Amino acid sequence: MQINQEVVQGVLVISPEGRLDATTAPVFSEQILGLFGQYPHAVIDFSSVAYVSSAGLRAILMAAKHRRQTGGKMALCAMAEPIREVFEISGFCSLIDVLPDMPAALAKVKA
């Protein structure tokens, strides 16, 4: 998994590429939690994520908990339909803001 990052409109945008699974989730968590200390708000762009396992879901949940504890905001966006279904079935869509695209996600975290 490759994890790209940029700042858009003052918001940290993290764009993972590949699979978020048991092998890649620990590295993903370590990298994004390290970046969270530098920016109050973050968007995770799922447009290049092909698969999310339960370990990947846990990494996202831990990131969301960290954001809440530090007073920051986080949103997810641009998920392929099968990945979005995993988030819906697991109940994560009620815990984490999942938006259809980057403009909507940026607006949500900046609100």
C-alpha positions, 0 to 999 in steps of 0.5 A: 500500500502506498499512502499519499498526502497533501494539504487542500484548503488547509485540510490534510488529505490522505490518499491510500492506494491498494489494499487496506488489510491485516498486512497494511493496516498497522503501517497505515495507522502509524502513518496517519496518526503521525500526520494527524498531530500536524493538522486538525482536520483530515479527509481520507480519499478512498478512490484508489483503495481496492479492498478493506478488511476487518483490520482496515476497518479497525484502523479507520475506527482508531483514526476516527476515535483519535480525531474525536479525542483531539477535537479534530474532524475526519471524513472519508470519501470517494469509496467504490460501491463494494467498499462503501457496502462494507462500511454500511454493513459494519455500521461505520457509516453511522460513526464516521462521515462517509461522503461521495466526493472530495468537495463534500468531504472538505466542506464537511470537515471545514464546517 
